[in-house]
């Protein structure tokens, strides 16, 4: 469990408030394969696309935060528009 991460999916409401819609825990070392914020953002978006597709997440704006213990690895925004078909 050395690489346990919690990914939180917060929907952004029209008034700017964030509401937690999903949480997942993953054992994954991917955020550390390469260095830098750009890599962490890209990796997080890839994980989010996979999870949100499987979870049937409604379209909208989301803030996705990755945590390792009490340390935030990164937060990214996404305008989620699931593909049809």
C-alpha positions in Angstrom: 0.0 0.0 0.0 3.0 2.2 -0.4 1.5 4.0 -3.4 -2.1 4.3 -2.1 -3.8 7.5 -3.5 -7.3 9.0 -3.0 -8.8 10.7 -6.0 -11.7 13.1 -5.3 -14.1 14.2 -8.0 -15.8 17.5 -7.1 -18.6 18.9 -9.3 -18.5 22.7 -9.7 -21.9 24.2 -9.3 -23.1 27.3 -11.1 -22.4 29.5 -8.0 -18.8 28.2 -7.9 -19.3 25.8 -4.9 -17.7 22.3 -5.1 -19.7 19.2 -4.2 -17.9 15.8 -3.8 -19.5 13.3 -6.2 -17.0 10.4 -6.3 -14.0 9.2 -4.4 -11.8 6.3 -5.4 -8.7 4.8 -3.9 -6.0 3.4 -6.1 -2.6 1.8 -5.6 -0.7 3.5 -8.4 2.8 4.9 -8.8 2.0 6.7 -12.1 2.2 10.2 -10.7 5.9 9.7 -10.0 7.1 8.1 -13.3 8.1 11.6 -14.6 8.8 14.8 -12.8 6.8 18.0 -13.0 3.4 19.4 -12.7 2.6 18.9 -16.4 3.1 15.1 -16.0 1.0 14.9 -12.9 -1.9 16.9 -14.6 -1.8 14.7 -17.7 -1.7 11.5 -15.6 -4.6 12.7 -13.4 -6.7 13.5 -16.5 -6.0 10.1 -17.9 -7.1 8.4 -14.7 -10.2 10.7 -14.5 -11.3 9.9 -18.0 -11.1 6.2 -17.3 -12.9 6.4 -14.0 -15.6 8.9 -15.0 -16.5 6.9 -18.1 -16.9 3.7 -16.0 -18.8 5.5 -13.3 -21.3 7.1 -15.7 -20.4 10.6 -14.4 -22.8 13.4 -15.5 -21.4 16.1 -17.8 -20.1 19.3 -16.1 -17.2 21.1 -14.7 -15.1 19.1 -12.1 -12.1 19.7 -9.9 -10.2 16.5 -9.4 -7.7 16.2 -6.5 -5.2 13.5 -5.9 -4.0 12.9 -2.4 -1.3 10.6 -1.0 -2.0 10.5 2.7 -2.6 14.0 3.8 -0.5 15.5 1.0 -2.1 16.8 -2.1 -0.3 15.6 -5.2 -2.3 17.8 -7.6 -5.6 19.3 -8.6 -6.9 19.7 -12.1 -10.0 21.0 -13.7 -12.0 19.2 -16.4 -15.0 20.1 -18.5 -16.4 16.5 -18.6 -18.3 15.7 -21.7 -18.6 11.9 -22.0 -18.4 10.5 -25.4 -21.6 8.8 -26.7 -21.4 5.3 -28.0 
